[in-house]
Amino acid sequence: MARPVIGIIGNSAMIGDDYPAYASGEMNAAAVSCVAGCLPLVVPSHPDFVSVGELMEVCDGFLLTGGRPNVHPEEYGEEATEKHGEFDRARDALTLPLVRECVARGQPVLGICRGFQEMNVAMGGSLHPEIRELPGRMNHRMPPDGTLEEKFALRHKVILSEDGPFARLFGACEVMTNTLHGQGIKQPGPRVVIDGRAEDGTPEAIHIEGAPGFAMAVQWHPEYRAAEDPVSRPLFEAFGAAARRWRCGDRALRTA
């Protein structure tokens, strides 16, 4: 059987000074291919080029990647400020309805960093624009200098709900993760279950209550060295297994 196809939501980027492109980091493709055992397919994040319906027909699951632009606060009923940073309204317009459709249908979806935030907003939640300014919070942003290894180094614990899906997946109630984000969940959506928090209380792992399929997200970046990391590997393996189940069920429906 052909591998399940995972749509990796790309980010708008510039090659040089004047060539617009859509791109995704090599680490995302490697995690999907080598750990999840699926076929990575980078998706241009613009609803003028692809529709949610088309994507759901072509792909068996979706990886919502991290990215520098943030979800626009108008998507959760707030006004934009300088603290909210850069935006990508085209990606918002594609991914937010995509999340809702995946949750409704049970099609696997895994959110990473911005993708974590997208899943919360898609399900009716809101975000803090700058969590390091909140009392008692640490600075979760990526270090501005250093090697790739230093930027993606494990920096804090995530405490998981006992007997929750993440603790069962990792076989532990505490794990160490990297941290490279500025925003974070303010109000979780009505069905968004916060299943893990950093030591300062920042939400770090969520799942969608009542979702018929895999609908999980993490605020850290598990794609970094996913094949080696004891937390990243089981997460991507479970995502890949869910995509294979979806593909088998989808094929059965198509031939019925």
PyRosetta script that sets phi, psi and omega in degrees:
from pyrosetta import init, pose_from_sequence

init()
pose = pose_from_sequence("MARPVIGIIGNSAMIGDDYPAYASGEMNAAAVSCVAGCLPLVVPSHPDFVSVGELMEVCDGFLLTGGRPNVHPEEYGEEATEKHGEFDRARDALTLPLVRECVARGQPVLGICRGFQEMNVAMGGSLHPEIRELPGRMNHRMPPDGTLEEKFALRHKVILSEDGPFARLFGACEVMTNTLHGQGIKQPGPRVVIDGRAEDGTPEAIHIEGAPGFAMAVQWHPEYRAAEDPVSRPLFEAFGAAARRWRCGDRALRTA")
pose.set_psi(1, 140.2)
pose.set_omega(1, 176.8)
pose.set_phi(2, -64.9)
pose.set_psi(2, 150.1)
pose.set_omega(2, 179.3)
pose.set_phi(3, -64.4)
pose.set_psi(3, 148.8)
pose.set_omega(3, 172.9)
pose.set_phi(4, -61.6)
pose.set_psi(4, 147.6)
pose.set_omega(4, -179.6)
pose.set_phi(5, -96.5)
pose.set_psi(5, 126.4)
pose.set_omega(5, 176.4)
pose.set_phi(6, -109.2)
pose.set_psi(6, 118.1)
pose.set_omega(6, 174.9)
pose.set_phi(7, -77.4)
pose.set_psi(7, 114.0)
pose.set_omega(7, 177.9)
pose.set_phi(8, -94.9)
pose.set_psi(8, 112.7)
pose.set_omega(8, -177.6)
pose.set_phi(9, -67.8)
pose.set_psi(9, 114.7)
pose.set_omega(9, -179.4)
pose.set_phi(10, -81.2)
pose.set_psi(10, 169.6)
pose.set_omega(10, 176.6)
pose.set_phi(11, -115.0)
pose.set_psi(11, 146.2)
pose.set_omega(11, 174.8)
pose.set_phi(12, -67.7)
pose.set_psi(12, 140.1)
pose.set_omega(12, -176.1)
pose.set_phi(13, -149.3)
pose.set_psi(13, 165.1)
pose.set_omega(13, 175.9)
pose.set_phi(14, -116.3)
pose.set_psi(14, 129.2)
pose.set_omega(14, 171.6)
pose.set_phi(15, -96.4)
pose.set_psi(15, 114.8)
pose.set_omega(15, -171.8)
pose.set_phi(16, 71.7)
pose.set_psi(16, -147.9)
pose.set_omega(16, -176.9)
pose.set_phi(17, -96.1)
pose.set_psi(17, -14.8)
pose.set_omega(17, -168.9)
pose.set_phi(18, -146.3)
pose.set_psi(18, 18.3)
pose.set_omega(18, -179.6)
pose.set_phi(19, -119.1)
pose.set_psi(19, 101.4)
pose.set_omega(19, -179.2)
pose.set_phi(20, -72.0)
pose.set_psi(20, 144.2)
pose.set_omega(20, -177.5)
pose.set_phi(21, -148.5)
pose.set_psi(21, 169.6)
pose.set_omega(21, 169.7)
pose.set_phi(22, -119.0)
pose.set_psi(22, 133.0)
pose.set_omega(22, -171.8)
pose.set_phi(23, -144.7)
pose.set_psi(23, 161.8)
pose.set_omega(23, 173.1)
pose.set_phi(24, -145.3)
pose.set_psi(24, 147.8)
pose.set_omega(24, -178.2)
pose.set_phi(25, -64.9)
pose.set_psi(25, 148.1)
pose.set_omega(25, 178.2)
pose.set_phi(26, -58.1)
pose.set_psi(26, -32.5)
pose.set_omega(26, -178.9)
pose.set_phi(27, -60.9)
pose.set_psi(27, -35.7)
pose.set_omega(27, 178.6)
pose.set_phi(28, -64.1)
pose.set_psi(28, -46.7)
pose.set_omega(28, -179.9)
pose.set_phi(29, -63.3)
pose.set_psi(29, -41.2)
pose.set_omega(29, -179.2)
pose.set_phi(30, -64.3)
pose.set_psi(30, -42.5)
pose.set_omega(30, -180.0)
pose.set_phi(31, -64.4)
pose.set_psi(31, -41.7)
pose.set_omega(31, 179.8)
pose.set_phi(32, -67.5)
pose.set_psi(32, -44.5)
pose.set_omega(32, -175.7)
pose.set_phi(33, -76.9)
pose.set_psi(33, -52.2)
pose.set_omega(33, -169.5)
pose.set_phi(34, -85.6)
pose.set_psi(34, -25.2)
pose.set_omega(34, -177.8)
pose.set_phi(35, -107.5)
pose.set_psi(35, -49.7)
pose.set_omega(35, 178.0)
pose.set_phi(36, -74.7)
pose.set_psi(36, -21.1)
pose.set_omega(36, 179.8)
pose.set_phi(37, 73.3)
pose.set_psi(37, 32.1)
pose.set_omega(37, -176.8)
pose.set_phi(38, -121.1)
pose.set_psi(38, 169.3)
pose.set_omega(38, 179.2)
pose.set_phi(39, -91.6)
pose.set_psi(39, 115.4)
pose.set_omega(39, -178.9)
pose.set_phi(40, -79.4)
pose.set_psi(40, 133.6)
pose.set_omega(40, 179.0)
pose.set_phi(41, -133.6)
pose.set_psi(41, 109.7)
pose.set_omega(41, -178.7)
pose.set_phi(42, -73.9)
pose.set_psi(42, 130.1)
pose.set_omega(42, -175.0)
pose.set_phi(43, -108.2)
pose.set_psi(43, 128.7)
pose.set_omega(43, 173.1)
pose.set_phi(44, -66.6)
pose.set_psi(44, 126.7)
pose.set_omega(44, -172.2)
pose.set_phi(45, -87.4)
pose.set_psi(45, 66.1)
pose.set_omega(45, -179.7)
pose.set_phi(46, -149.6)
pose.set_psi(46, 123.0)
pose.set_omega(46, -176.6)
pose.set_phi(47, -68.4)
pose.set_psi(47, -11.5)
pose.set_omega(47, 174.5)
pose.set_phi(48, -74.2)
pose.set_psi(48, -19.8)
pose.set_omega(48, -175.6)
pose.set_phi(49, -104.9)
pose.set_psi(49, -33.2)
pose.set_omega(49, -180.0)
pose.set_phi(50, -138.9)
pose.set_psi(50, 146.9)
pose.set_omega(50, 177.0)
pose.set_phi(51, -107.5)
pose.set_psi(51, 158.9)
pose.set_omega(51, 177.6)
pose.set_phi(52, -59.5)
pose.set_psi(52, -44.2)
pose.set_omega(52, -179.3)
pose.set_phi(53, -60.8)
pose.set_psi(53, -43.7)
pose.set_omega(53, 178.5)
pose.set_phi(54, -62.6)
pose.set_psi(54, -44.6)
pose.set_omega(54, -179.1)
pose.set_phi(55, -61.5)
pose.set_psi(55, -40.1)
pose.set_omega(55, -177.3)
pose.set_phi(56, -71.1)
pose.set_psi(56, -23.0)
pose.set_omega(56, 174.8)
pose.set_phi(57, -78.2)
pose.set_psi(57, -37.1)
pose.set_omega(57, -175.0)
pose.set_phi(58, -82.9)
pose.set_psi(58, -38.4)
pose.set_omega(58, -172.2)
pose.set_phi(59, -101.9)
pose.set_psi(59, 151.8)
pose.set_omega(59, 176.3)
pose.set_phi(60, -95.3)
pose.set_psi(60, -19.3)
pose.set_omega(60, 178.5)
pose.set_phi(61, -164.3)
pose.set_psi(61, 173.1)
pose.set_omega(61, -175.0)
pose.set_phi(62, -137.1)
pose.set_psi(62, 138.7)
pose.set_omega(62, 172.1)
pose.set_phi(63, -109.3)
pose.set_psi(63, 114.9)
pose.set_omega(63, 177.1)
pose.set_phi(64, -90.8)
pose.set_psi(64, 107.0)
pose.set_omega(64, -171.2)
pose.set_phi(65, -81.6)
pose.set_psi(65, 169.4)
pose.set_omega(65, 169.7)
pose.set_phi(66, -73.3)
pose.set_psi(66, 168.3)
pose.set_omega(66, 179.3)
pose.set_phi(67, -175.1)
pose.set_psi(67, 153.7)
pose.set_omega(67, -178.1)
pose.set_phi(68, -66.8)
pose.set_psi(68, -45.4)
pose.set_omega(68, 179.1)
pose.set_phi(69, -65.6)
pose.set_psi(69, 148.2)
pose.set_omega(69, -179.4)
pose.set_phi(70, -102.4)
pose.set_psi(70, 162.0)
pose.set_omega(70, 173.6)
pose.set_phi(71, -63.8)
pose.set_psi(71, 133.2)
pose.set_omega(71, -177.9)
pose.set_phi(72, -67.1)
pose.set_psi(72, 132.7)
pose.set_omega(72, -176.4)
pose.set_phi(73, -63.8)
pose.set_psi(73, -18.6)
pose.set_omega(73, 174.6)
pose.set_phi(74, -61.3)
pose.set_psi(74, -23.1)
pose.set_omega(74, 179.2)
pose.set_phi(75, -68.7)
pose.set_psi(75, -18.5)
pose.set_omega(75, 174.9)
pose.set_phi(76, -125.2)
pose.set_psi(76, 27.9)
pose.set_omega(76, 168.8)
pose.set_phi(77, 78.6)
pose.set_psi(77, 25.3)
pose.set_omega(77, 179.2)
pose.set_phi(78, -126.3)
pose.set_psi(78, 161.5)
pose.set_omega(78, 179.4)
pose.set_phi(79, -89.1)
pose.set_psi(79, 148.4)
pose.set_omega(79, 179.6)
pose.set_phi(80, -74.5)
pose.set_psi(80, 142.4)
pose.set_omega(80, 174.5)
pose.set_phi(81, -130.3)
pose.set_psi(81, 174.5)
pose.set_omega(81, 177.3)
pose.set_phi(82, -61.7)
pose.set_psi(82, -30.6)
pose.set_omega(82, -179.2)
pose.set_phi(83, -66.3)
pose.set_psi(83, -23.1)
pose.set_omega(83, -178.1)
pose.set_phi(84, -74.1)
pose.set_psi(84, -14.8)
pose.set_omega(84, 175.5)
pose.set_phi(85, 73.9)
pose.set_psi(85, -149.1)
pose.set_omega(85, -177.3)
pose.set_phi(86, -84.4)
pose.set_psi(86, 158.9)
pose.set_omega(86, -179.3)
pose.set_phi(87, -130.1)
pose.set_psi(87, 162.4)
pose.set_omega(87, 172.5)
pose.set_phi(88, -140.2)
pose.set_psi(88, 87.3)
pose.set_omega(88, -175.5)
pose.set_phi(89, -64.6)
pose.set_psi(89, -29.7)
pose.set_omega(89, 179.1)
pose.set_phi(90, -65.7)
pose.set_psi(90, -43.2)
pose.set_omega(90, 177.6)
pose.set_phi(91, -64.3)
pose.set_psi(91, -41.3)
pose.set_omega(91, 176.0)
pose.set_phi(92, -54.5)
pose.set_psi(92, -46.1)
pose.set_omega(92, -174.9)
pose.set_phi(93, -65.9)
pose.set_psi(93, -24.6)
pose.set_omega(93, 178.7)
pose.set_phi(94, -91.6)
pose.set_psi(94, -49.2)
pose.set_omega(94, -169.5)
pose.set_phi(95, -75.9)
pose.set_psi(95, -34.6)
pose.set_omega(95, -176.2)
pose.set_phi(96, -64.7)
pose.set_psi(96, -48.1)
pose.set_omega(96, 174.1)
pose.set_phi(97, -67.6)
pose.set_psi(97, -29.8)
pose.set_omega(97, 177.5)
pose.set_phi(98, -62.2)
pose.set_psi(98, -43.9)
pose.set_omega(98, 177.9)
pose.set_phi(99, -59.2)
pose.set_psi(99, -47.9)
pose.set_omega(99, -177.8)
pose.set_phi(100, -61.3)
pose.set_psi(100, -39.7)
pose.set_omega(100, 178.9)
pose.set_phi(101, -68.8)
pose.set_psi(101, -40.7)
pose.set_omega(101, 177.7)
pose.set_phi(102, -61.2)
pose.set_psi(102, -45.1)
pose.set_omega(102, 179.5)
pose.set_phi(103, -62.1)
pose.set_psi(103, -44.2)
pose.set_omega(103, -177.9)
pose.set_phi(104, -64.1)
pose.set_psi(104, -39.2)
pose.set_omega(104, -175.9)
pose.set_phi(105, -88.9)
pose.set_psi(105, -17.7)
pose.set_omega(105, -175.7)
pose.set_phi(106, 86.1)
pose.set_psi(106, 14.8)
pose.set_omega(106, 179.2)
pose.set_phi(107, -77.2)
pose.set_psi(107, 132.5)
pose.set_omega(107, -172.5)
pose.set_phi(108, -60.4)
pose.set_psi(108, 137.4)
pose.set_omega(108, 176.2)
pose.set_phi(109, -144.3)
pose.set_psi(109, 132.4)
pose.set_omega(109, 178.2)
pose.set_phi(110, -124.6)
pose.set_psi(110, 123.5)
pose.set_omega(110, 179.8)
pose.set_phi(111, -103.4)
pose.set_psi(111, 138.7)
pose.set_omega(111, 178.6)
pose.set_phi(112, -127.1)
pose.set_psi(112, 125.4)
pose.set_omega(112, 174.2)
pose.set_phi(113, 53.7)
pose.set_psi(113, -103.2)
pose.set_omega(113, 175.8)
pose.set_phi(114, -58.2)
pose.set_psi(114, -37.5)
pose.set_omega(114, 178.0)
pose.set_phi(115, -61.3)
pose.set_psi(115, -35.1)
pose.set_omega(115, 173.7)
pose.set_phi(116, -59.9)
pose.set_psi(116, -46.1)
pose.set_omega(116, -179.5)
pose.set_phi(117, -68.5)
pose.set_psi(117, -38.2)
pose.set_omega(117, 177.3)
pose.set_phi(118, -60.8)
pose.set_psi(118, -41.7)
pose.set_omega(118, -179.3)
pose.set_phi(119, -64.3)
pose.set_psi(119, -39.4)
pose.set_omega(119, 177.9)
pose.set_phi(120, -65.6)
pose.set_psi(120, -45.8)
pose.set_omega(120, -179.5)
pose.set_phi(121, -66.0)
pose.set_psi(121, -42.0)
pose.set_omega(121, 179.5)
pose.set_phi(122, -58.0)
pose.set_psi(122, -32.4)
pose.set_omega(122, -177.8)
pose.set_phi(123, -96.3)
pose.set_psi(123, 16.5)
pose.set_omega(123, 172.2)
pose.set_phi(124, 97.3)
pose.set_psi(124, 12.8)
pose.set_omega(124, -179.5)
pose.set_phi(125, -96.8)
pose.set_psi(125, 179.3)
pose.set_omega(125, -178.9)
pose.set_phi(126, -132.1)
pose.set_psi(126, 171.2)
pose.set_omega(126, -174.1)
pose.set_phi(127, -129.5)
pose.set_psi(127, 148.8)
pose.set_omega(127, 166.8)
pose.set_phi(128, -82.9)
pose.set_psi(128, 133.8)
pose.set_omega(128, -179.4)
pose.set_phi(129, -72.9)
pose.set_psi(129, -26.4)
pose.set_omega(129, -175.9)
pose.set_phi(130, -152.6)
pose.set_psi(130, 91.6)
pose.set_omega(130, -172.4)
pose.set_phi(131, -70.7)
pose.set_psi(131, -22.5)
pose.set_omega(131, -178.9)
pose.set_phi(132, -67.5)
pose.set_psi(132, -15.1)
pose.set_omega(132, 177.8)
pose.set_phi(133, -88.6)
pose.set_psi(133, -5.7)
pose.set_omega(133, 179.0)
pose.set_phi(134, -79.8)
pose.set_psi(134, 143.7)
pose.set_omega(134, -179.2)
pose.set_phi(135, -57.4)
pose.set_psi(135, 131.1)
pose.set_omega(135, 175.7)
pose.set_phi(136, 81.2)
pose.set_psi(136, 0.0)
pose.set_omega(136, -178.6)
pose.set_phi(137, -93.1)
pose.set_psi(137, 148.3)
pose.set_omega(137, 175.3)
pose.set_phi(138, -87.2)
pose.set_psi(138, 170.9)
pose.set_omega(138, 175.0)
pose.set_phi(139, -85.3)
pose.set_psi(139, 111.1)
pose.set_omega(139, -178.0)
pose.set_phi(140, -92.4)
pose.set_psi(140, -0.2)
pose.set_omega(140, -175.9)
pose.set_phi(141, -70.0)
pose.set_psi(141, 157.4)
pose.set_omega(141, 176.5)
pose.set_phi(142, -64.5)
pose.set_psi(142, 135.6)
pose.set_omega(142, 175.2)
pose.set_phi(143, -56.2)
pose.set_psi(143, 135.5)
pose.set_omega(143, -176.1)
pose.set_phi(144, -69.7)
pose.set_psi(144, -22.4)
pose.set_omega(144, -177.9)
pose.set_phi(145, -127.6)
pose.set_psi(145, 168.6)
pose.set_omega(145, 176.2)
pose.set_phi(146, 111.8)
pose.set_psi(146, 174.4)
pose.set_omega(146, 179.2)
pose.set_phi(147, -76.3)
pose.set_psi(147, 170.1)
pose.set_omega(147, 176.5)
pose.set_phi(148, -58.9)
pose.set_psi(148, -40.8)
pose.set_omega(148, 179.2)
pose.set_phi(149, -61.7)
pose.set_psi(149, -39.7)
pose.set_omega(149, 179.7)
pose.set_phi(150, -70.4)
pose.set_psi(150, -37.1)
pose.set_omega(150, -179.4)
pose.set_phi(151, -69.7)
pose.set_psi(151, -34.7)
pose.set_omega(151, -178.1)
pose.set_phi(152, -99.3)
pose.set_psi(152, 14.3)
pose.set_omega(152, -178.9)
pose.set_phi(153, -65.3)
pose.set_psi(153, 152.2)
pose.set_omega(153, 176.0)
pose.set_phi(154, -66.3)
pose.set_psi(154, 128.0)
pose.set_omega(154, -171.9)
pose.set_phi(155, -125.6)
pose.set_psi(155, -20.9)
pose.set_omega(155, 178.5)
pose.set_phi(156, -155.4)
pose.set_psi(156, 163.0)
pose.set_omega(156, 176.3)
pose.set_phi(157, -80.0)
pose.set_psi(157, 152.6)
pose.set_omega(157, 165.0)
pose.set_phi(158, -120.0)
pose.set_psi(158, 124.1)
pose.set_omega(158, 179.4)
pose.set_phi(159, -96.4)
pose.set_psi(159, 121.1)
pose.set_omega(159, -173.4)
pose.set_phi(160, -101.1)
pose.set_psi(160, 152.1)
pose.set_omega(160, 177.4)
pose.set_phi(161, -64.0)
pose.set_psi(161, 131.5)
pose.set_omega(161, 178.6)
pose.set_phi(162, -62.3)
pose.set_psi(162, 131.3)
pose.set_omega(162, -179.1)
pose.set_phi(163, 68.0)
pose.set_psi(163, 11.8)
pose.set_omega(163, 174.7)
pose.set_phi(164, -79.8)
pose.set_psi(164, 171.0)
pose.set_omega(164, -176.7)
pose.set_phi(165, -63.4)
pose.set_psi(165, -33.7)
pose.set_omega(165, -179.9)
pose.set_phi(166, -72.9)
pose.set_psi(166, -42.0)
pose.set_omega(166, 177.9)
pose.set_phi(167, -62.7)
pose.set_psi(167, -38.6)
pose.set_omega(167, 177.6)
pose.set_phi(168, -66.4)
pose.set_psi(168, -38.3)
pose.set_omega(168, -178.9)
pose.set_phi(169, -67.3)
pose.set_psi(169, -43.1)
pose.set_omega(169, -176.1)
pose.set_phi(170, -88.6)
pose.set_psi(170, -15.2)
pose.set_omega(170, -177.2)
pose.set_phi(171, 70.3)
pose.set_psi(171, 26.7)
pose.set_omega(171, -178.4)
pose.set_phi(172, -160.9)
pose.set_psi(172, 154.7)
pose.set_omega(172, 177.4)
pose.set_phi(173, -97.3)
pose.set_psi(173, -7.0)
pose.set_omega(173, 175.3)
pose.set_phi(174, -135.8)
pose.set_psi(174, 133.0)
pose.set_omega(174, 177.6)
pose.set_phi(175, -136.2)
pose.set_psi(175, 158.7)
pose.set_omega(175, 175.6)
pose.set_phi(176, -101.3)
pose.set_psi(176, 137.4)
pose.set_omega(176, -178.8)
pose.set_phi(177, -137.3)
pose.set_psi(177, 165.4)
pose.set_omega(177, 169.4)
pose.set_phi(178, -82.1)
pose.set_psi(178, 178.3)
pose.set_omega(178, 178.7)
pose.set_phi(179, -156.1)
pose.set_psi(179, 123.4)
pose.set_omega(179, -175.0)
pose.set_phi(180, -145.8)
pose.set_psi(180, 49.9)
pose.set_omega(180, -176.6)
pose.set_phi(181, -139.2)
pose.set_psi(181, 153.1)
pose.set_omega(181, 178.4)
pose.set_phi(182, -106.7)
pose.set_psi(182, -32.5)
pose.set_omega(182, -179.6)
pose.set_phi(183, -96.1)
pose.set_psi(183, 170.1)
pose.set_omega(183, 178.4)
pose.set_phi(184, -164.6)
pose.set_psi(184, 171.0)
pose.set_omega(184, -178.1)
pose.set_phi(185, -67.4)
pose.set_psi(185, 130.1)
pose.set_omega(185, 170.5)
pose.set_phi(186, -95.9)
pose.set_psi(186, -60.7)
pose.set_omega(186, 177.6)
pose.set_phi(187, -121.0)
pose.set_psi(187, 120.4)
pose.set_omega(187, 177.3)
pose.set_phi(188, -70.5)
pose.set_psi(188, 147.2)
pose.set_omega(188, 174.7)
pose.set_phi(189, -61.4)
pose.set_psi(189, 161.8)
pose.set_omega(189, -175.2)
pose.set_phi(190, -54.8)
pose.set_psi(190, -31.0)
pose.set_omega(190, -179.2)
pose.set_phi(191, -106.8)
pose.set_psi(191, 4.2)
pose.set_omega(191, -178.6)
pose.set_phi(192, -84.4)
pose.set_psi(192, 117.6)
pose.set_omega(192, 179.4)
pose.set_phi(193, -99.9)
pose.set_psi(193, 118.8)
pose.set_omega(193, 175.2)
pose.set_phi(194, -79.8)
pose.set_psi(194, 110.4)
pose.set_omega(194, -172.5)
pose.set_phi(195, -105.0)
pose.set_psi(195, -6.0)
pose.set_omega(195, 179.1)
pose.set_phi(196, -157.5)
pose.set_psi(196, 142.2)
pose.set_omega(196, 179.6)
pose.set_phi(197, -133.9)
pose.set_psi(197, 150.6)
pose.set_omega(197, 171.1)
pose.set_phi(198, -70.7)
pose.set_psi(198, 170.8)
pose.set_omega(198, -178.2)
pose.set_phi(199, -62.4)
pose.set_psi(199, -22.7)
pose.set_omega(199, 179.1)
pose.set_phi(200, -92.3)
pose.set_psi(200, 6.7)
pose.set_omega(200, 177.7)
pose.set_phi(201, 94.5)
pose.set_psi(201, -5.2)
pose.set_omega(201, -179.3)
pose.set_phi(202, -66.6)
pose.set_psi(202, 127.7)
pose.set_omega(202, 177.2)
pose.set_phi(203, -60.9)
pose.set_psi(203, 134.4)
pose.set_omega(203, -175.6)
pose.set_phi(204, -129.9)
pose.set_psi(204, -17.4)
pose.set_omega(204, -179.7)
pose.set_phi(205, -144.3)
pose.set_psi(205, 131.6)
pose.set_omega(205, -179.5)
pose.set_phi(206, -135.9)
pose.set_psi(206, 156.8)
pose.set_omega(206, 166.3)
pose.set_phi(207, -140.3)
pose.set_psi(207, 164.0)
pose.set_omega(207, -175.8)
pose.set_phi(208, -99.5)
pose.set_psi(208, 119.5)
pose.set_omega(208, -177.8)
pose.set_phi(209, -64.1)
pose.set_psi(209, 132.3)
pose.set_omega(209, 176.5)
pose.set_phi(210, 77.4)
pose.set_psi(210, 3.4)
pose.set_omega(210, 178.6)
pose.set_phi(211, -66.1)
pose.set_psi(211, 132.8)
pose.set_omega(211, -179.0)
pose.set_phi(212, -74.4)
pose.set_psi(212, -9.2)
pose.set_omega(212, 179.7)
pose.set_phi(213, -135.8)
pose.set_psi(213, -170.3)
pose.set_omega(213, -179.6)
pose.set_phi(214, -67.0)
pose.set_psi(214, 116.5)
pose.set_omega(214, 179.0)
pose.set_phi(215, -144.3)
pose.set_psi(215, 82.7)
pose.set_omega(215, -174.0)
pose.set_phi(216, -131.5)
pose.set_psi(216, 155.4)
pose.set_omega(216, 179.8)
pose.set_phi(217, -153.5)
pose.set_psi(217, 150.6)
pose.set_omega(217, 177.4)
pose.set_phi(218, -130.9)
pose.set_psi(218, 147.2)
pose.set_omega(218, -178.1)
pose.set_phi(219, -82.0)
pose.set_psi(219, -17.3)
pose.set_omega(219, 178.9)
pose.set_phi(220, -88.4)
pose.set_psi(220, -171.6)
pose.set_omega(220, -177.3)
pose.set_phi(221, -115.2)
pose.set_psi(221, 87.6)
pose.set_omega(221, -178.0)
pose.set_phi(222, -75.0)
pose.set_psi(222, -11.0)
pose.set_omega(222, -179.6)
pose.set_phi(223, -69.1)
pose.set_psi(223, -19.8)
pose.set_omega(223, -179.7)
pose.set_phi(224, -70.8)
pose.set_psi(224, 118.0)
pose.set_omega(224, -178.6)
pose.set_phi(225, 50.3)
pose.set_psi(225, 45.2)
pose.set_omega(225, -173.8)
pose.set_phi(226, -60.0)
pose.set_psi(226, -33.3)
pose.set_omega(226, -178.2)
pose.set_phi(227, -70.5)
pose.set_psi(227, -23.7)
pose.set_omega(227, -175.7)
pose.set_phi(228, -100.2)
pose.set_psi(228, -28.0)
pose.set_omega(228, -172.0)
pose.set_phi(229, -78.0)
pose.set_psi(229, 130.3)
pose.set_omega(229, -176.6)
pose.set_phi(230, -70.4)
pose.set_psi(230, -13.2)
pose.set_omega(230, 175.5)
pose.set_phi(231, -94.9)
pose.set_psi(231, -44.0)
pose.set_omega(231, -177.6)
pose.set_phi(232, -66.1)
pose.set_psi(232, -42.6)
pose.set_omega(232, -173.6)
pose.set_phi(233, -59.9)
pose.set_psi(233, -51.0)
pose.set_omega(233, 179.8)
pose.set_phi(234, -64.8)
pose.set_psi(234, -28.1)
pose.set_omega(234, 178.3)
pose.set_phi(235, -66.3)
pose.set_psi(235, -48.7)
pose.set_omega(235, 179.8)
pose.set_phi(236, -70.8)
pose.set_psi(236, -33.1)
pose.set_omega(236, 176.6)
pose.set_phi(237, -64.3)
pose.set_psi(237, -41.5)
pose.set_omega(237, 178.7)
pose.set_phi(238, -66.7)
pose.set_psi(238, -38.8)
pose.set_omega(238, 176.9)
pose.set_phi(239, -62.2)
pose.set_psi(239, -44.7)
pose.set_omega(239, 178.6)
pose.set_phi(240, -63.6)
pose.set_psi(240, -40.5)
pose.set_omega(240, 178.4)
pose.set_phi(241, -63.1)
pose.set_psi(241, -39.5)
pose.set_omega(241, 177.9)
pose.set_phi(242, -64.6)
pose.set_psi(242, -39.4)
pose.set_omega(242, 178.5)
pose.set_phi(243, -65.9)
pose.set_psi(243, -36.9)
pose.set_omega(243, 177.7)
pose.set_phi(244, -67.1)
pose.set_psi(244, -39.3)
pose.set_omega(244, 177.0)
pose.set_phi(245, -63.6)
pose.set_psi(245, -42.0)
pose.set_omega(245, 179.1)
pose.set_phi(246, -62.5)
pose.set_psi(246, -43.9)
pose.set_omega(246, -178.3)
pose.set_phi(247, -62.9)
pose.set_psi(247, -41.9)
pose.set_omega(247, 179.3)
pose.set_phi(248, -64.3)
pose.set_psi(248, -44.2)
pose.set_omega(248, 179.5)
pose.set_phi(249, -67.5)
pose.set_psi(249, -39.3)
pose.set_omega(249, -179.6)
pose.set_phi(250, -65.3)
pose.set_psi(250, -41.9)
pose.set_omega(250, -179.6)
pose.set_phi(251, -65.2)
pose.set_psi(251, -37.5)
pose.set_omega(251, 179.9)
pose.set_phi(252, -64.0)
pose.set_psi(252, -40.2)
pose.set_omega(252, 179.4)
pose.set_phi(253, -66.4)
pose.set_psi(253, -38.6)
pose.set_omega(253, -177.3)
pose.set_phi(254, -67.0)
pose.set_psi(254, -32.7)
pose.set_omega(254, -176.1)
pose.set_phi(255, -93.2)
pose.set_psi(255, -5.1)
pose.set_omega(255, -178.9)
pose.set_phi(256, -72.1)
pose.dump_pdb("model.pdb")
